[in-house]
């Protein structure tokens, strides 16, 4: 049932993609912003 969840895919558990972007700190900051936007969307829908 959870096999299709992309956070379970090995590539999404690695930091290689963030590292390739040149800045793990910047990637984390962008991820936080994206999560907060997502959170607002979910809150509005509920």
Secondary structure, 3 states (H helix, E strand, C coil): CCCCCHHHCHHHHCCHHHHHCCCHHHHHHHHHHHHHHHHHHHHHHC
